[in-house]
C-alpha cells in the first residue's frame, strides 16, 4: 500500500482549516477553553489526546470503506 501524500495534505489542510475556523468565530471561547486546560495534569491531557487519536483513526477507517 502506497502512502497517498495528496490525501494526507488534504486531511492536514482540513484539520488546520477547522482549527482556524474555531479561532476566527469563537476567539473568546477558545481562549477560555485553553485556560481551563492549563491546570490539568499531563496524564489527563495525554489520555484525552489518545482518545482523540483513536476516535480519529476509527473515523478514518470507517470513511475509507465508503
C-alpha positions as CSV (number, residue, x, y, z in Angstrom):
1,X,0.0,0.0,0.0
2,X,1.5,3.3,-1.1
3,X,1.3,6.4,1.1
4,X,-1.0,9.0,-0.5
5,X,0.6,12.3,0.1
6,X,-2.2,14.2,-1.7
7,X,-4.7,12.7,0.7
8,X,-2.5,13.4,3.7
9,X,-2.1,17.0,2.8
10,X,-5.8,17.4,2.1
11,X,-6.6,16.0,5.5
12,X,-4.0,18.1,7.2
13,X,-5.4,21.2,5.4
14,X,-8.9,20.3,6.6
15,X,-7.7,20.0,10.2
16,X,-6.0,23.3,10.0
17,X,-9.0,25.0,8.4
18,X,-11.3,23.7,11.1
19,X,-8.9,24.8,13.8
20,X,-8.7,28.3,12.2
21,X,-12.4,28.5,11.9
22,X,-12.8,27.9,15.6
23,X,-10.3,30.7,16.4
24,X,-11.9,33.0,13.9
25,X,-15.5,32.5,15.0
26,X,-15.1,31.9,18.8
27,X,-11.8,33.5,19.9
28,X,-13.0,34.2,23.4
29,X,-14.3,30.6,23.8
30,X,-11.1,29.1,22.5
31,X,-9.1,31.3,25.0
32,X,-11.3,30.2,27.8
33,X,-11.0,26.6,26.9
34,X,-7.2,26.8,26.8
35,X,-7.1,28.5,30.2
36,X,-9.2,25.6,31.6
37,X,-6.8,23.1,30.2
38,X,-3.7,24.7,31.8
39,X,-4.2,23.3,35.3
40,X,-4.9,19.7,34.1
41,X,-2.1,17.2,34.8
42,X,-0.2,15.8,31.8
43,X,-1.7,12.4,32.4
44,X,-5.2,13.7,31.8
45,X,-4.2,15.7,28.7
46,X,-2.4,12.6,27.4
47,X,-5.5,10.4,27.9
48,X,-7.7,13.0,26.1
49,X,-5.2,13.1,23.3
50,X,-5.0,9.4,23.0
51,X,-8.8,9.2,22.9
52,X,-8.9,11.8,20.1
53,X,-6.3,9.9,18.3
54,X,-8.3,6.7,18.5
55,X,-11.5,8.3,17.5
56,X,-9.8,10.0,14.5
57,X,-8.3,6.7,13.4
58,X,-11.7,5.0,13.8
59,X,-13.4,7.6,11.7
60,X,-10.7,7.5,9.1
61,X,-11.1,3.7,8.9
62,X,-14.9,3.9,8.6
63,X,-14.7,6.6,5.9
64,X,-12.2,4.5,4.0
65,X,-14.9,1.9,3.5
66,X,-17.3,4.3,1.9
